[in-house]
Amino acid sequence: MAKSLRGFLAIVGFLATLPFAAQATTIGFTTTTFAVGSLPEDIIPVLSTFGSAPAGSYLVTDPTQNFTGTGTVWSVPAGGGTPTSFLNLGTIQPIGGLFLPSAYGANAGNLLLAGLDTNTGFATTIVYNSSGLPVSPDGVVETPGTSRFADVAIAPAGFDSAGGDVIMANEDGSLYVLNPADLSASLLAGGTLPTGNSEYPFGLAFAPGGFGSEGGDLLITSGQDGSIYELSPTGNLSLFTTVPLGPGQVGLRQLAFAPAGFGAYGGDLMVSVSGSTTGGGIAGSVDVLDSSGNVIAYLSEGTVGNPYDPRGIYFAGTSQVLINNADPGVIAAAPSQFTLGNPASVPEPSTALLVLLGLPLLRFAKSAKRSRS
């Protein structure tokens, strides 16, 4: 009896040290670590020197976890390393960001930041020049209830009347266009998500021509669940697919298309699945979808309990993808570090542990019964 018990306990101790299938793939490495409480959202590549940010580096927006701290834009070296504060925004909490395209005339090349003004509680935009000075007042969008801008994207030529303009996702449930003339915001035709499920748009990406029948459409993630919608150039909104959410996952965030040559996933869609609403979750993943909307692979954390709450996605060439993690930091991963399959179909670590422990426990119980007979 004592010998059987010792054997059982030894098995339990061994199993407790194992990483489980739900989180079995180790993610590359952390290239940048931010201060505790940070919430790195968008990754903005700096193509030509912008103020103190050199060409090839990245700007990372940070509205802070729970939107309770000082809004910041960080400058991150091209190869990773220690971030430096590029802009201190006070009550402006930035989520999405990009450099304005040519349609914006004198503001072309300036930095657009979109997010939340915690002082007013409304969605806001603000534009900065390379000297770090605002060139526009806060562009406030006042709507009932939760309202803050999330992801931003530049519409391709021919996309309704917004070709060449910036599209912004507002968590009030609608998409907005940033007007080039005065940097005001107006509703995008057809860009309102269904309200029955209280969904709100978060991530935006235009599908390339080779991505099935969705080529040229705007794909929109729901931050509330696993829905991804597609908006046609003529303003027709429909559901593209629904990404199954696993335990601890709350909704979708940013998305991006892998470039040709990114391992087996060139041309596929990658979407970040969040483990929290405002940062600090542990159950996130980055899922890979094909043009039919099927989840074909995913990137998960390497060990049980490690915080993994992905947000922004940027492909730094064809050999690695950069992912903002609300751990907080920036992760770099290679195509080989993705796992084939759907993470939502893999049992939780706790479930896997119970199953693995069940077999030796059953054997121990049978052994004890025979000893009493």
N, C-alpha and C positions, 0 to 999 in steps of 0.2 A: 504493500500500500504506500509506504513512505517513498519507496523507490519510484513508483509510478507518479506520485505527486511531484517529486523532484524533476522527473523527466518532462512532465507537463509544464512546470514553471520555466524550465529551460527553453522550451519551445516558445512559450509566451514572450520571454525576454528577447529571443532572437527575432520573432516576428515584429516586435515593437520597433526594431531598428531599421526595418525595411521601408523604402519609399514605395507607395502603392501606384497602381496603374493609372489612377485618376490624375496623378501629377508626376508622371514618370520621366518626362523629357526635360533635361536640364537646359535652361535658357542660357545662351552665350555668356555675356558678362555685362556688368554695369559700367557704362562708360562715364557716367556722371551721377553724382549723388547730391541731392539738394537738401536744404535744411529741413528738419523735422516739421511736419505741418504743411509742407508745400504740396501743391496739386498740379504737377506739370501736365498741361493739356495739349496745346498745339506745338508742332515742330515746324519752324519757318526757316527754310534754307536762305542764307545770305549769298546771293549770286555775285554781287559786286559790293565792295566795301561800303558800309552804311554807318557813318559816325565811327564809333570805336569798335564796331563789329566787323572783322575782316572778311573778305570774300572766302567762301568755303566753310565758314562757321555756321552756327545755328542760333536762332532766337527761340526761346521757349516761354510760352505764357504760363502764368502761375496765379490763379485766383485764390489760392490757399484752401486747405481742407475746411469744409463747412462754410467757406466764404467769410471767415471771421478775422483774417489778418490783413496785411497790406498787400494790395495787388502789385505784382512784379513781373517784369520781362527779364529773363536771364540770357546772357550771352554764353554759349557753350563752344569750346574749341572744336575744330573739325574732327580731331581724333578722340574726342572726349576729354575728360579732365575736370579741373576745378571751374565751376561756373562763376561768372561775375554778374553783378546787378547792372543791367543795361538801362532799365527805366523803373523808377519807383512811382507807382500810380495812386497811392493813397487808397481812397474808397472805390476807385475804378478797378473791378476784378475782371481781368482779361481771360477769355476762353479761346476764341478763334482769332487768327491773325494772318495777314499776308501783305505783300507789297502791291500797291495799287497799279493796275495796268494802264496802258496808254490812253484809254478812253477817259481817264480822269484829268487830262490836260496838265495844268500846273502842279497837280498833286500826284501825277504819275511817278512811281518810285518811292513815294512816301509810305510809311508803315501804318496800316489800318489795324486797329485792335477793336474787338467786339466782345461784349460780355455783360456785366451787371454793375450798376452804380449802387453800392450798398447804402449810400446816403439817401437816395430817392426810392430804391427798391425796384427800379425799372431797367429794362434792357437799354444798353447804351453803346455808342461807337465813339471812337476818338482817333484822330489821325496825327501822327508825329513826323517831323522832318528829320534829316540826318543829324541835325544839331541837338536832337532830343527835345525839341520844343513842339507843343501842340499847335497845329495850323487850323484847327477847327474846334469849336466848342463841343461839349458832349452832345452827340446826336441821340437824344432820348426818345424811346418809343414807349408810350404809356398805354398799357393794356391791363385789363382786370386780371387779378390772380398772379400766378407765377409768370414772370416775364424776364428772360435774359437771353441774349444772343449766345449761340454755341458755335458751331463750325461755320466757316465761310469758304466760298469757292468762286472762281471766275467762270462765267458762262461762255461757252464757245460761240463763235459767229453763227447766226441763224437760229439761236435758241430763243424762240418767241421774239419779243421786243427787247430782251435783256442781253442779247449777244454782246460780249465784251465787258459786261457789267459784273459787279460783285453780288452774289446771292448769299443771304445770311439766314441761318436757321434760328428761329425765335421759339423759346420754350412756351410761348403762349399758344402754340399749335400751328403756326404759319411760317411761311418763307417770305422774306422781304428782299427788295432790290435796293442797293445803295445808289442813289441817283448821282451821276457824275457832276451835274451842274452845281448842286449846293450841298452834297453829302447828306441829304435827308434820306429817310427810308420810306418805301411804299410797298404795299402787298404785291406779291408775285401771283399772277393769274394761275389758278388751279393748285397753288401750293399750300393748301390747308389740309392737314391730316384729319382723319376721322376723329370725332370727339367722343364717340360712344365708349371708347376704351380709355379715355383721358390720355391719349398718346401725345407726345410732343416730339418734334424733330430735333435731331442732334447732329449727326454726321452727314456730310454732303460729298458726293463725288460724281463726276460725269463719266459714264461708261464709254470706253473706246469702241471704235467701229467693229472690232472683231469679237465683242462680247455678246454673242447671240443676237436676239431681236432687240435687246436693250441698248445696243450701240447708239450713242448720241443722247440717251435719256439721262436725267439727273436721278441718281439713287440717293435715298434719304433714309437714315436709320431712325428708329424710335428709341428714345431714351427710357421709355417706360416698359417695353417688352422686347421681343425678338423680331418685330416686324421690320422689313425693308421695303420701302415703296419706290416706285419709279414714276417720274414725271416726264412726259413727252415734250418735245419742243413746241407742240401746239397747246399745251396746258392740260393734258389728260392725265389724271392721277390714278394709279392702280397698285395693287399689292404685288411685289416681285417675289418675295419669299418670306418665310418665317423661320428664324434661326432658333432651334430648340435651346432653351436655357437650362443649365445644370443647377444643382443645389448651390445656393448662395449667390447666384448671378441675378442682377436686377434689371438689366437692359443693355442696349447697344450704345456705342459711342462713335468714334471716328472710323472712317473706312478709306481704303486706297487700293489701287490696282497695281499688281506686281508687274515689273517690266519684263520683257522678253529676256530669257536667259537666267531668270531667278529660279534655278533648279527645275523641278517638275511643275512649278506653280506659275510660270510666266504667263501673264494675261489673266490670271485668276484674281478674284476680289478678296481682300483681307479686311476683316472687321474686328474691332476691339469690343469684347464683351466685358462689361464692368461687374466688379464684385461689390460695388457700393454706389450710393447716389452722389456723394461729394468727397470721395477719396478714402483710402485706408482699408479697402477690402482685401480679401485673401483668395477669393475663388474665381478670379477672372481668367480669360483666355483670349487668344487671338485666333479666330477661325478663318479658314480658307474656303471660299465658295466658288463653285464652277458657274458657267453661264446659265445652268438650269436652276440655280439657287440651292444646290445641294452642298452641305458641309462635307468636304473631302479630307480635311486635315486641320490640325490645330497646334498651337504652341502653348504649353502649360509650364507651371513652375516646377523646379526640380525636387523639392522636398516638401513634405507635409507641413503646413502652417506658415510657409514663407509668404509674406504679403505680395499679392500680384493683382493689380487693379489697372489694366492697360487703358490708355487713352489715345493720344496722337500716334500716327503711323507715317513714317517717311522712308522711302527706299534710297539708300545711299549707294547707288550703283546696282549691279546685278548679283553681288556676293553677300550683301547683308541688308537687313531692315532694322531701322531704329524705331523703338517703341517707348513712348512715355509711360512710365509706371508710377501710379500714385503711392508707391512704397515709401519715399519718392525717389525716382531716378530715371535715367535713360538707359535702356537695354539695347544691346546689339545682338542680332540672331542671324544665323546662316540658314539657307534652305534645308540643310540636312538635319536641323534641330527641330523641325516640325514632325509631328506624329500623324500618320495616316489614320483616318477615322473621324468620328464625331465625339467630342468630349462629353456631350450631354448623355451619351449612352454608356459611359463608364461609371461604375458605382463610386459613391463618396468614399474617401479613405476610411472613415469610421465603419461604413458598411463592409468594405473589403476586409477590414480587420476582424469584424465579427464572423464573417464567413471563414476566414483562415483559422480563427481560433476555435470555430465550431468543431472541426474535425478532431484535433487532439483532445478537446474537452469531451467529445462523445466517446472517444477511445478510453479516456480516463474514467468516465462514468461506468462504462462496461467492465473495465478492469476492477473497479471498486465493487461492483455488483457481484462479480465472480468471487472476489475475496470474501464477501459476506456469506456466500452460498455454502 
